[in-house]
Amino acid sequence: MDFRTILASAKKPLSDYAQFAAEGIDHICNTYGPRKCGGDAEKLAQDYLANTLKPFADSVSRETFDVHPDAFMAFVPIAGGLLLASTAANIAGALKKNKLAAASVGLVGTALGALIGEFALYKKPLDPLFPLAKSGNVIAVRKAKGETKRRIILSGHTDSAPEWTYTYKLGSKGVLTVAGYAVAGLAYDIASTAVSLTSKNHKLKKGLALGQLAFAPGFAALFAFTNGKRYVDGASDDLSGSYVAASTLKFLSDNDISFENTEVIALLTGGEECGLRGAEAFFKAHPELLSDGVETVFVGFDTVRDEEFMEIYTNDLNGLVKNDPSVCALVQNAAKQCGRDVPFGSIPLGSTDAAAASRAGCKAASFVAMDPAPARYYHTRLDTADNIMPATIEKGIEIALQTVFDFDEKGLG
């Protein structure tokens, strides 16, 4: 089936689907509010989305998984506290000419472990320190009419993030300055500690140790980096992506389209903001999706707002995880047919659910339309339903549909 032909004679214009998305986002934000992973609001929003999807799918299910929602971003204040303690130990050791500075090695090492484990690699070193909760995923399946030979998973996430204090108060330059100041202090702390342990020049050791005080404000600032008492609405990040996936199924349903050999899944995940936990749980629960001989791809849509910043991530998870080149090309070619030349890119810091899919062995790509500065609304109270861009969501829906039709016609080629 040719999507452009179908679109020309569709029962409703794509602007209606953008309106459907905008109304759904408004309802979720204003009815359930911020959606911390594992909280009641996340569960209620997923119930609402599951009920919304039922008329458009052959099956809709909800699956739960265990999660420690406070663990992921806790690496920031934990690292700040450990680095302050390391500074104190190094200074005390240098002033008293004793081996107390050796304690700073363990403190710095633990801070690095939290930073690398939780943020750089999205693993779970801090999970045992925090309470357990239940989050979930919504899985809506529109089956193939005949034998299933291809499967495409369109995904967005339903949870929202704790507010990033400095992004809200200071903007992108402010939050990057705070983060850069702390990272510079970490590098200095490592160097100063190394000198304290290896040098016999006490004057040098004392000077370097006291120099660590210059970075103490940066370490202290990490305690307020996120506000765990204030979660954001997450209208663009990422109800917009969730509704791109949901609207794709609605379009197929409204136009009585079920592909002969292609299954279409809308996967709306929980726990993305606390380390891609929902997407990870989905693939762990469904190994058959990658072993049943069906050509399966995953396309994540995350923060579909700023059209001028549309990008397809070929490298995800701090640039460390490589997404599949053929899926990235599939999405890029679909975008070209929709009149948009969307470049490939790499996310410098952070991640999307496509990284979890790629790490699980699924061929994946991520489509994002967000100012990477980061945008002022990113993880702040400004990410509200009245701040979304329906025109960009409409284009996201069009690109998603074109991707689905192209994949049905020729797979990955």
N, C-alpha and C positions, 0 to 999 in steps of 0.2 A: 504494500500500500504506500502511496506517495503522500506524505504529510502536507505538502503545499496544496495539492489538489483537495484533500480532505478539509484543510483549513478554510479554503475558499468557499466551501459549501457547508461549513459547520453550522450546527443549530444556534450556537451563540458565539459572539466574538471573544477573542482572548481577553479583552478588557473586562468582560463579565467575570472571568476567573480571577483576575487581579482584584476585582471588587469583592468576590467571594473570600479571597485571602485577607483583604483588608478588614472585612467585617469579622472574620474569625479571629484575627489577631487582636482586634479591638475588644471582642467579647472575652477572650482569654485574659488579656491584661487587666481589664476592668472588673472582671468577675472573680478571677483567681489570684491575680497579682503576681508578684515575684515568685519564682518556682525553684527553690533550693532543691538540689538533688536529694531524693529520699523524703521530702516533705509532703505535707497534705496537698499543697497547691499543685505540685508537680503531678501527683496522682490524679487529682480532679481534672487538670488540664488534659492529661492523657485519656481519661475516661471520655471527656468531651470530644477529643479528636478521634478516638476509636468509634464513637457513635456517629460522628460526622462521616467517617469513611465507610461505614457499613453499606450504604446504598450503592457505593461505587466499586465494591470488591466482592470476590467470591467467598473470601474468608477474612475475618479480622480477629486477631488475638492479641492478648497482652501477656507478656512474660516478665517475671520479676527476677532480680538478681541482688546479691548482697553487695553493699558498698559502704565505704567509710568516707562520707562526703566532705568532712572537714580536713582530711589528711593532705589533699593535693596542694592547696595554696598555703598550708601551714609551714612549708619549707621556708617561706619568706621570713616570718618573725622568728622561727627557730634558728635560722642562719644568722639573723641579726643578733640574737641573744648570745649565741655561741661565739660570734666574732667580737662582741663586746667583752665577753669573758676572756677570750684569747688575748685581747689587747691588754686587759688588766694583768693577766698572768705574765705576759712578756715584759711589761713595764716593771712589775714587782721583781721579776727575776733579774732584770738588768740593773735596777737600782740597788738591790741587796746582794748582787753578785752570787746568786745561788742558782740552782737548777729548776726553779719554778717555771722558767720559760719553757721547759720541756712539756709542761701540761698544755701549752698552747698548740702543740703539734696535734694532739688528740682532738682539741676543740676545733681547730681549723679543718682537720680531716673529717670530723663529723658534719661540720657545716657544708663541706664540699660533697659529702655523701648524700646529704638531704637535697642539695641543689641538683646534683647530677642524676640521682635516682628518681626523684619526683618530677623535676622539670625537664631536664635534658633528655631523659630516656622514657619518661612516663611510666615508670615502674611503681612499686608500692612499698618502699622501705618504711614509710611513716604510718601506714594503715593500722598496724597493731596498737598504736598509741591513741587511737580515736574511736568514738562510739560507732557501732554498726547500725546501718539502716537498710531499708529496702527501696530500691528504685525499680524502674521497669522500662520496657520497650513496647511500642505499638507496631504490629506487623500486619499490613493489609496486602492481600495477594489477589491479583487479577490473573486468573489462570489462562493458559493456552487452550484453544479449542481442541487441538489434536495432541500429538506427542510433543512434549516439552523438549526442545532442542537448545533453547537459549533462555537466559534469565537475566533481567536487569533490575538492580536494586537502586532506587532513588531514596536518598536519605536527608533528613534534617534532624536537629536535636531540639528537645522540648524544655530542657532545664535552662535556668538562667544563672548568672554569675554573681558573686559578691561584688559590691562596688569597689572599683580601684580609686582610692582616695585622691591620689595625685593627678590622675587623668581628669577627674571631675574638677578639681580645684585649680590645676595648673595647666591643663591641656597636654598635648603630645610632647612638647618640648620639656615641660615640667616633669612628667613621669619618666622620660628618658634620662633627664639630668639626675633625678634621684636614683634611678637604677644604675646609671653609669658611675655615679659617685660611690655607691656601695660596692660595685664590681671592682673599681679602682682600689678601694680600700682593702678588698679581699686579696688582690694581687700584692699590694704593699704588705699586708699582714703576713702572707706566705713568705715573701722575701725577707722581711724583718725577723721572722721567727727562725728562718734558716740561718741567718747571720748570727743570731743569738746562740744557736746551738753549735755553730762551727768556728766562730771567731774567738780569738783570745784578746781582742782589742775591746776592753770594757767601755771606753769612751765612745767608740763606734756603736757598740751594742746599745748603750744608753740613749744615744742620739736617735738611732733608728726606732727604738722602742717608744720613745716619747713622741716621735713623728706619727705613730699610729693614732695618737689622739686627734689628729687632724681629720681622721675618717670616722671617728666615733659618732658624730651627728648623722652620717650616712647610715651607719649600722642601726642607730636608734630609730631612724626614719622608717626602717623596714617593719617596725611593729605596727605602723599605721598604713602600710601599703594597701591592704584590703580591709574592708569594713564588713566583718562577718555578721554584724547585726543589721546590715542593710543590703538585701539582694535587689537586683535591678529587674525591670520588667522583661527585658530580653525580647523586645518586639522584632527588631531586625536580626539580632543575634540570639536565637535563631528560629523564631517562629516564621520568619520569612522563608527560610529553607524548608521548614516542615510543610508550609503551605504550597511551595513549589511542587513537592512530592505529592501532596494530597490533591492539588489541582490537576495534576497530570492524570491521576486515576479518574477524577471527576470528568475531565474532557473525554476520556475513552468511554466512560459509562454513558455520558450524555449523547454520544454519537454512536452508541451500540457497537463499539469496536472491541473485539477480543482477537488477538493475533492467533494465527493457526498454530505456530510453534514457539511463541515467545511468551514467557511469564513475566509480568511486571509486578514488582513489590515496592510498596511505600513503607520504608522503615523509619519510624520516628523514635529516636533514642532518648533515653534519660542519661544523666551522668556524664555528658560530654565535657562540661565545665569542670569536672573534678577528675580529669585524666582519661577521657575517651572510654569510660567504664561501660556504657551501654552498648556501643558498637563491639567492644571486646567481648562482652557477655553474649551478644547475639551470635557471633561466629563460633564461640566456644560451645554454645548450645546447639548449633546447627552445622556440624562438620560435614553432613551429607551434602550441603550446598556446594562444597568444593570437591566432592568425591563421587558424585552421581553421574558424571559424564556430560552434564549440561554445561554449555559455555556460559559462565556467570561473570557479570561485571557489576561494579559498585560505583555509583556517582553521588558524591556528597555535595549538598548545596548549603553553604554557610554564609550568613549575613549578606543577603541579596538586596543591597540598597544603593550603593554608589556606582552608577553605571559606568562612569569614566574610569573606574578602577577595577573593572572586570578582569579576572585572571584565572587561569587554570593551573593548579599547583602540580608540577611534575615531581617536586620534592616537598615532603611534608615533615612534620614533627621536628621543628627546629632545623629543617633542611637535611635531616639524617636518614629519613625514610624515603625511598624512591617509589613513586607511584608508577603505574604501568603506562609506558609510552603510547601503546595502541589505544588505550581507553582515553588518555589525554587527547590524542589526535581525533578520536571519535567525537568528543565533545567540542573540540576546536572547529572541526569541519561542520558540525551542526550549527555552531554559532555563526559561521560564515554564511551559511544558507539563510540565517535569520538577520543578516545584514550587519553583523558585528565581528570585527577582527579582534578576537580575544587572545592576548599573548599567553605563552607559558611563563610560569614563574616559580619561585621557591619561597616558602614561608620562612622568614628569618628567625622569628621567635614564636613559639606556640605550635598549635597543631589543629587538625580537623579529624573527623571520624574516618576519613579516607585512609589515614595513616594506620588506624586499627585494622581496617580491612586489608590493607597491603601487608601488614605484619602477620595477619592470619593466613595469607596466601591467596587472597582474592585480588583479581585484577581491578584496580581502582583509580579514580581520579577525583579531584576536588575542584568545585567551581565556587569562586568567592567574588563578591563585588563590594569591597570595603576599602576605604582609604587606609593604607597600612601605616599611617603616621605614628600612632594609631588615631582613628577618628575620635573626636571629643565624646561622642555618645558611647564609644566602645567600653563596655563594662561599667557604665555609669547610669545614674537615674535619668539621663537624657534619652535612653533607648526605649522610648515609649511608642504607643500605637499611633500617636499623632505625628511621629517623626519618621515613619516609614516612607518609602518611595514606591507607590503602586505601579508606576510606569516601569521601574526596574524589575519589580516582581513579575510583571507581565512578560517582560523580555526573558526573564529566567524561566518562566513556564514554557514559553515558546521554544527556548533552547533545549529544555528538558524533553519536551515532546518530540522535537526534531531528532534528538539523540536516540530516543526510544524507537522511533520509526526507522531510522538509519540502521540501528542495531538489529532490528527485526529483519530488515531486508538483506543485510550482508554480514552481520556479525562483526567481528574485528578484522575481517578481511584476510 
